[in-house]
């Protein structure tokens, strides 16, 4: 029997969980159909999901037909919980992308499509709600091919035109088709696996229309993945069961995994196979299976075992809030939030001993509301969040050689780094180009470890740096005096010293997050909306009229638009709709104002000092960052201009 692991992804309200229910019902796993909005969906097991009628957490179910066994992962649809969706993508064989025929391709649909491409996941598309009044299959097909890919092909009718369309997606396939007049089912399967073809099916999950056809097509056109005999696995989720037991969710990517064995130095107590909220205990999990392991305390989402870790998350929080514990113990709140951070590392819970404050990072207001309810229901802590602010980032515009020196008495290390700008939304990249004749392998390892072990802060507002390549190019050590920690200190100081050089040359930039938005309003409200968007320093394309409604698409700074949904509801009397998806970071529209407001002095930040320590006359002394180039004891590779 063919075994496939697939995940269902979609924009909120597209019918993702309803499709999951329909699939389970059709294969006989459910006797009655659940409804998300009724709070009785098989996969929405959490009380918060039942109350809100949305999927907040990813869940697992198993479907079995005569020739196919599907492990189905249902994921959150709301953009605020996109981090959990992204974590799931790294363990999928295929994804099912649900698109509502009434909404078409939304901003978040495009975001999901970009993520699926990033993780190289083959995609089946299910166009839902075809029974809706005014639904037009031809129009939505054009929309999908225009906004996602021309290789999205209608698989609902298999004829000569279908095979021509499939063949046209690949030169080799087209040549084969022209030579022989046919392509095989295996050719089509391979084209789907290679993401050259994306099958489209149409139906209504709520009415069970098109479900049988979709299941038959999914069974026919998918290929079972081949696995190595050597053990490999990836963690894609951390959760806690109703008794507080920590669960590490793993996809076995090779070999097998037994209970009571060690994984990364920790012993597995139990392996569980889940179906909804119910589970059975198993002694061994084979390649391809998904299991939840207990007894592991140090695992994290994206962690690879025998394979590399999953790529760094693309979707990251852009807002930060302070916790108001009200009448609760502050440290109890911190402990509870750290448990939630264990499940969702993107929360980035931080504790300031000096200020006695807890801060969290979130994607949006809905996630904040869910956090408050989770704290109440799981931990009995009635808290609120306040003083929201934007998460800024910093970068540079030109390369610079950065130097850090650390030489108190009986210590010695000097590190030379090259800082280079990268394209927007590239993150931080590290590279080592230092010769072993200059620094020993051990010293180089210490420097590279130090670079990767810390979130380096910029010198404009103390925001994290990004879009930068940091390369180790040279340095100096002492066989007699260099000890553990010396190169770490020199490395941290080098990064900051280079950033200060860039600041003085006006080659640093403050970045802010931007939204891609889609605003749907009445025609008589267009003038007001366009004025608002310009006021918010936003950009927009030509408004599109759809009946009596107008759709405006564009982009705007999160800082300006984060509360605009309330305004839209007010001036449209509840009829308007604003959809926002974080598109990435761009230069800050009011950088001077923000820098002045933050009033950050990088030289006074002793934990992130740009200054170096040199030794003379038997004692260490501080050399300020601007004097380091003339005091450095190893020559510059790229002299300052």
N, C-alpha and C positions, 0 to 999 in steps of 0.2 A: 504493500500500500504506500502510495506517495505521501510524504509528510512535508508540509509547508508551514512556515511561520510568517504571518502577515499582520500588519497593523492598519487600522482604519484611522485616517486623518481627515480633517475638514475644518472649515470655518464654522463658528458657533451657529447653531440652528439650521445647519445644512441637512441634518438627519443622520448623523454619523452613528449615534447609539441606537437609533431606530433601525438602521440597516443591520447592526450587530444582532439586535433582537430578532429581526426578520430571518436572518441567516440561521440563527440557532433554532428558531421555530420550524423552518422549512426542513431541516435535517432531523427533526424530532427531539432535539435537546430540551426544548421548552414545550410545555403543554398549552400554555396561554401566552399571548403577547403582552409584554410589559410596555409601559409608556414612560418616557423621560419626564414629561410634565406631570404625570400622575405619581411619580416617585416610586414606581414598582419595576423599573428596568432591572434585568438580571445582572448587568454589569455595573450599574451605579449603586454600589452596596453601602457607601458611606452615608451617614445621616445627613451631612451637609449637602451631598449630591441629591438626596431625596427631597430635601427642603427647597433647594434652589432650582432643581430641574435641569442642572447642567452637569457635565462630567468634569471633575476637578483632578482626579487621579487616574493613572493608567491602570487598566484591569486586564485579566487574562481569562479566556474561555476556550473550550475545545469543541470543535465541530467534526463529525465523522460522517462521510458518505460511503458508498460502496467501494470507491477506489481512492479516496482522499481523506487524509487526516489533517485538519487545519488547527494550528494554535493561533488564536485570534487575540491581538492586543488592542483594546479600545483605548484611545488617548483623549486628553482634554481638547476641547475645541476653542475655548476662549483664549485670546491672545495673551492674557495675563498668566496663563499656565503653560505657555509654549515651551518652557524649559523642559518640562516632563515629556512633552511630545518629542522634542529633539533628542533627548536621552534614549528614547525607545528606538529611534531610526537606525542606530548602529547595530542592532541585532536582527533586523528584518530580512527575510528573503524577498518579499514583495510588499508593496504598500497599496492600499485601496484608498484613493482620493475621492471623497464625496463632494459633489458640487450640486447645489440647489439650482434647478432650472430657472427659478424666479430671480435669483440673485446673480447667477453667472459667476464669472471669475472675479473674486474680490481681492482687495489688497492682501489680505491674510492668505488667500489661496495662492497668490504669487509668492508670498514668503515661504509657504510650505513647499511649493514647487522648487524653489531655490534650495531649500534644505534637502529635499529628496535627491536633487542633483549632486549636492555636496557630499552626501553619504552614498551616492551611486546606487540608489534603491530602485529597482524596476517598479513601474506603476501601472495599476489598473484604475480606470476612472469610472465611477458610478454616478450618472446624472440622475438626481433624485427629484421627486415631486412633479413627475411628468403629468400628473392628473390635475395640476393647478390650472385655474382659469387663465387663458392667454399663453400657456406654455408653448414654446416654439422650439422644437428639436433642432431645426436647421439653424436658427439664430444662435442657440447656445453652442452648437458645434463650431460655427464660425468664430464665436467668442473664444472658445478653448484653443482652437488652432492659431488664432491671432495672438493671444496673450500668454499661452503656455508653450505649445510646440505644434508645428505643422505635421509632426509625426503622430499626433493624437488621432486615431482612426476608429470609425464606427465599426464595431465587431458584431452588431446585432443582426447583420445580414451577410452571409458568406457567399459571395458570387465572384464573377470574373473581375468586376470593378474593385471588389475588396482586395483580391490578390494583386491587382495592378497598383493599388494604393500602398500596400505593404512593400511590394518590390521597389517602389519608387523611393523608399526611405534609405536605401543602401545600394551603392554602385554594384557591388558583387551580386547582390540579390537580383537587381534589375537585369544584369547581364545574363544571369541564369534563367530568369523568367523569359527574356526575349529569345534565348537560344532554345529552350525546351517548352515554353508556353505554360510552365507550372513551377510552383515552389512547394516544398513539403511542409507538413505541420511542424516538423522539427526545425525547419528554417524560420518559421514564424516564432516558435518558442525561443530560439536563440536570439532573434531580433528583439524580443521583449526583454530577455535577460540582459542584453547589451544596451538597453535603453535607447534603441533605435526606433522602436514602435511602442506606442502607449494605447492599449485597447480601451474603447469607450463602450459602456453599456447604459441603457436607459431603463428607468423604472420608478416605482413608488414604494418605498420601504414600508410605509404605513399601511398601504393597501395590498402588500405582498406582490405587487405587479413587477414582473421582470426579475424576480429573485431566483426562480428556478433556472432561467436562462443565464443569469450571471454566474451561478454556482457551476453550471455545466461548462461555461466558457472558462471559468477560473481553473476548473479541473483539467480541461483539455489543453490550455495554453501555458500552464506553469510547468517548470522543471524542478525536480527535487535536487537540492544542493548536495554536492559530494564533499565529504569531510575526511580529514587525515586521521590516522590511527593515533597520532600523538595528541596528548591532552591539550586543549586550549578552551578558554571561556572568556566571557565578558560580562561584567556587572552593568546592568542598565537601570537599576532602581534600588533604593533602600526604603523600607517601610517598617512599621511596627504593627503587630497583630493586636487583637483586642486585649490581650494580657500583657502588652508591653514588650513582647519578644521581638528583638531586632531581626529583620529578614533581609538577606542579601539576594536579590533576584539575578539569576545567571542564565545566559544562553550558552549551552555547551557547543563549542565550535570545532571540537576534535576529540577523539578518544572517548573517555567516559569519566564520571566523577562519582565516588562512593562516599556514603556517610561515614563519619568517624575518621576520615582522612584529613591531612593537613592541606590548607590552601594559603599560600603566602605567609607561612609561619603560624597560622591559627587553625585550631581544630574545628571541623564541622560537626556539630552535634546531630543535626537532623536535616534531611532533604525532603522538601514538600512539593507535591505536584498540585497546583491549584486549578479549580474550575469555578469561576465566580468567587464567592467568599468561602467555598468549601475546599478542603484539601485532603489528600491522602499522603501518608508517609511512605517514602520509597527508600530502598537501600542503595540504588545506583541510578544515575541519569546518563543516558547515551547521547552521542553527538546529535545535534539538532534540537534537543529538548530544552525546555525552559523550566527551571526549578527555583524554589526559594530555599536558601540555606540559613540555618540558625547557628549561633555560636561564634559568628564572625563580627568583630567589633571595629575593625580598621578599614573595611572595604569602602568604596565610594563609587558613585555612578560614573560610567565610562572606563573604569579600571579594567585592564586586560590581564589575563593570565595565560602565558604562552603566546600571546599576541600583543601588539601595541595597544596603548590606551586609545580610546576614541578621540577624534579631534576636539580641540577646545570649543566649548559651546559658542555658537554664533550669536544666538539670541541672549542678551544680557540685560539685567535691570538698568533702568535709567533714573529711578527715583529713590531717595533715601528718607526714612522717617525715624523720629525719636519715639521710644516707648514711654508711655505714661503708665506706671504700674498701679496708679490709684491707691487702693488700700492694701495691695498685695506686696509681699516681700520681693524686693528688687532682684535678689539672687535666685529666688524660685522662678521668677519670670525669665531670667537669663538662662537657667538650666533647661526650662521648657522650650525656649526658642532655639537653643543649641540642638535639642532633639529634632526639632523641625528642620533646622539647617542640615542635620545629618541626612535627612530625607531629601532636602532640596538645597544643595550647596550654594545655589545662586542667591540665597537669602543674605549671605555675607553678614551674619550677626557680629557686631563689634561691641566691645565693652570698654568704656573709658573709666579707668580707676580714678583719674583726677577729677573728672566731671560727674562721676557716678551716674553715667548715662548708657543706655543700650540703644543701638541704631540697627535698622534692618534696611535691605535694599529690595525693591519690588518693581514689577513691570507696570502696575497700574492700581487703580482704586479698588477694583473688584477683588484682586488678590489680597489687598489690605483688609477688606471686610472679612474675607475667608479666614485670614490669619487670626483676627480678633475672635471669630467664632470657634476656630480650632483651639485656641488657648482656653476658651471657656469650657468647651465640651470635653476636651481630652485631659486638661490639666486643672480645671476648676479655677482658672485665673481670669478675672474680668478686667482686661486692660484696654487701652485705646492708644492710637498712634497720632502723633501731632508734628507740626513744623516740618512739613514735607519740603524737600529741596531737590534740585537737579544734580545728577552725577556727571560732572564735567570730566574731560580728559585733556591731556596735553601732548604735543608732539613738536618736532623740529622741522625746519625747511632745508637745511644744508648739513653736509657731513662735518663732523668735528672729532679730533682726537682728544680723548678724555684721559686724565691721569689721576690716580690716587696713590698716596704714599703713606705707609703706617710703620713708624720706627720709634716707638718709645724705647727706653733702655732695654736691651737684650731681646728685641723683636725687630723683624725686618720684612717688608714686602712692598713692592711697587708694581702697579698694574696699569697697562696702557690699553684702552679700548677705542674702537672706532664706532661712533654713533652715526647712523645714516637714516634719512627719512624713507618711509615706504608709502605706497598708495593708501588712500583712505580705507579704514576698516580692515587693515591687515593684521592688527595686533602687534605683539612683540616677537621678533625672531632672533635667536641666538646662534652664533657661529664661532668656531675656533680656527684661527689661521696662524697660530703662534708656532714657531719652530721649537722642536725639543732641544735644540742647541741653546735656546734662549731661556726657556723655563722647563723644568722637568715635568714628566707626565703627571706626577702627583700634585704638583703646584697648579698645573693647568686644570686638573680635575677640581681642585678646591675653588678656583676662580669660577669655572662654569657652573658648579653647584651653587655658589653664592649668587650668581646672576639669576638663576632660576628659582631660588628659594624665597625671594622677596618681591613684593609688589612695589616697584620703584615709583616714587612720587616726583611730579614735576615741580618747577621752581616758581611758577606763576601763582598758583592757588593751592598747591599740595595735592593736586588731582593726579590720578594714575597716568603714567605715560603710555602711549600707544603708537601704532603705525611707525615702528622704528626697528631697525636692525642693529643689534649690538654685537660687535665682533671683537674677540680677544686677539690682539695683534702682537703684543710684546710685554715685557716687564722684567723684574729682577727679584731674585731671592738671595738668601744667605744660608749656606749649609750649616753655619754655626748658630745663627740667631733666628731664622724663620721657624715659627712654631704654628700649631693649629690655631686658626682664627685670624692670623695676620693677613692672609690673602683675602679673607672675607671682608675684613675692615677696609683694606685698600680698594677692593672692588666696589663696595658701596660708595666710598668717597669718590672714586673715579667717575661713576655714573653722574653723581651730583655735580662734580666739578665741570664735566662736559656740558651739562645742562646750563650751568651758570655762564659758561663761555658763550653759549648760544643766546642766552637771555640778553647779555650785554651787547651782542651784535644784532639784536632784534630779530632773531631767527627761531623764536619759539612761538607756538600758536596754541591758543585755548580752543578746545573743541567742545561742542554741545550736541546732544542727541536730537535728531529730527524725526518727525512723523511723516509717513505717506498717508494721506487722508482721502476719504471718499465721503462727500457731503451730499445728501439727497434732501431737497427742500421743494416747496411750491415755487412756481414761476414768479410769483409776485414778491418773493423774498430774496431773489438773486442779487439785487443791488446791495442790500444789507450784508449778505454773505461775502460778496467780493470785497466790500469795504473792510469787513472784519479781517479777512485773510491778509489784505495788504497791511492793515494795522499790526497784525501779528508777524510781520516780516515773512509771510509765506509766499509761495509761488503756486500758480494754478494754470491748468490747460483750458482750452475753450470749453465753456459749459455745454453739456449735452442734454437736450430736451427729450424726455420719455413720457409721452402723454401730457398730463398736466403737471408733471414733476420735472425738476431739473437736477442733473448730477454734475457736481464740480469735483474734479480730482486734482490733487497737487501735493505739496509738501510744505511743512512749517516746523519751526523749532518747538520741541516738547515744552520748553519753559513757557511759551506763549499760548499753546493750544491745549495744555493738559486739562484745563477746566472748561473748555469751550463747549463740551457736550451739554452742560447745564444751560448755557446761553441758547444753544440751538433748540433745546426742548421748550424753553420759555418763549422765544420769539416765533416759533412755529406752532405753539400751543400743543406740543407733544407729537406733532405729525412729522417733524424732521428726524433725520437719522445721520449721525456722524460716526464713521468707522476710522480708527487710527491704528497704524502698525508702525513700530519703530523701524526705520530704514537704515539707521547707522549714524555715524558722527560726522559733522561738518564744522568748519570754522564758526566760532561763536559770533552771533550777530551783534552782541553788545559786550564784547570782551573787556573793554576798558572799564566799563561799569562793574562787571563781576569781579575783576581783579582788584579794583579799589574797594569793593564791598568786603572781599575776603581778607584783604590787608595782611597777606602772608609774607613773613620775612624768612626766606630760606636759610639765611646765615644763622639766625637764632634758633632754628630747629635742630637741636643738638642730636636727636635720634637719627636725623638724616643730614648730617653735616656735609658740606662740600669741601671743607678744609682738610688739610693733611697734617700728619705729625712727622717731623724730622728730628734727628738726634744730632746734637752738637755739644761739645764740652761735657760729655758724660750725662746729658739729660735730654729728654724729649721736649720739643716745643712746637706750638701750632704755627703752621704756615697757611695763610689765607688762600682761598682757591685761585685768586688772580695772580698770586706769586708762585704757584706750583710749577708752571711751565719753565720758569727760569731756575727753579730749585731742583727739578726732577733729576734723578741720577742715571736714568737710561734715556738715550736719545729719542727724540720724536721721530716717528715714521712719516707723519704728515705735518710738517711745521706750520704753525699758526701764521695766517696772512696778516 
